[in-house]
Amino acid sequence: MNTEFSRVQLGVRMDKRLVKVLKGLADFNDESLGELLEKIVLHSFDPVPGDEGESCASPHSKRELEVIGTLRELYDVPADPHAGRGFPRDAPGETS
């Protein structure tokens, strides 16, 4: 397996409140937003044994989860992980 990282600039659109939570958590962890996103995505690829397709591993410590809860309240981010399904989609042809 190649363990060499080659990072690229990525332009994405996300809910403003969610970005504030992510930036706050990255700051709490003393890491860049990109590093935090890499960690979250890589962990999301790891299923919980016996619950494949339903759950994934979390990269967050208990303390980080407390901070996430506080940031979500502060920035009014819905607690329901499926709430994002209700977010408006980008218009066809809109750059993400």
N, C-alpha and C positions, 0 to 999 in steps of 0.2 A: 504494500500500500504506500502511495506517495504521501509523505507527511509535509511536503513543502507547500507553503501558502503563497498564493499570488492573488492579492486583493484587487478588486476593480471598483470603480465608482458606480453607484447604483442609484438611479432616480426612481423613487416610488412615492405613491400618495397614500397617506394614512390619516385616520381621524386625528385631529389636532390634540384632543384630550389624551388619547392613547399615546401619542408621541411625547407629551409632557410627562406621563408616567414612566415611559421607557427612558427618557433623558434623566429623570430624577433617580431611577434605579441605577443607571449607568454611573451617575455621579456618586451615589452611595457606595457602589462597588469599586470606585476609582478606576473605571475602564471606559473605553470609548463606546459610543452607541453601536458602532459596527461590531465590536467585540461582544457586546451583550446580545445583539441579534444573532450572531454566529452561534453563540452558546445556546440560546433558546431554540434555534432551528435544529442544530445538531442533536439536542436532547429530544426534540419532538419526533425525530426519526427512530428513537428507541422505544419499542412498545413495552408495556408492563407485562411480564410473563403471565400467561393465563388470561390476559385481558386485551390481547392483540386486536387492533382496529378500534378499540374503545378508549384506551388510555395510553398516555405516553409518560416517560420519565420527566421529572421536573428538575431543572438545574438550580432551583432556588432553595436556600437554607430557610429554617423557620424564621429567623430574623428578617431575611429578605422578604418573605411572604408577609410579615407584619408591615414592613415599609411599603410594599406594593398595596396592601389594603388601605393604608393611610393616604398614599398618593392617589389611589382610585377615588377615595372619598373627596379628597381635596379638589380633584379635577373632574368630578362627576362622571366617572367612567362606569358603565353598567357592570354589575357583578356577574351577570349571566354570560358565560363564555360564548353563548350562541347569539348574543345580542348583535354581533357584527353582521349577522345575516340580514339585519334590518337597515344597515348603513346603505346609503345610496351608492349605486355602482357608477364607475366612471362612464361617461358617454362613449359610444363607439368612436374610435379614432383618437380619443383623448390620450395624450402621453401620460403614462404612469411612472 
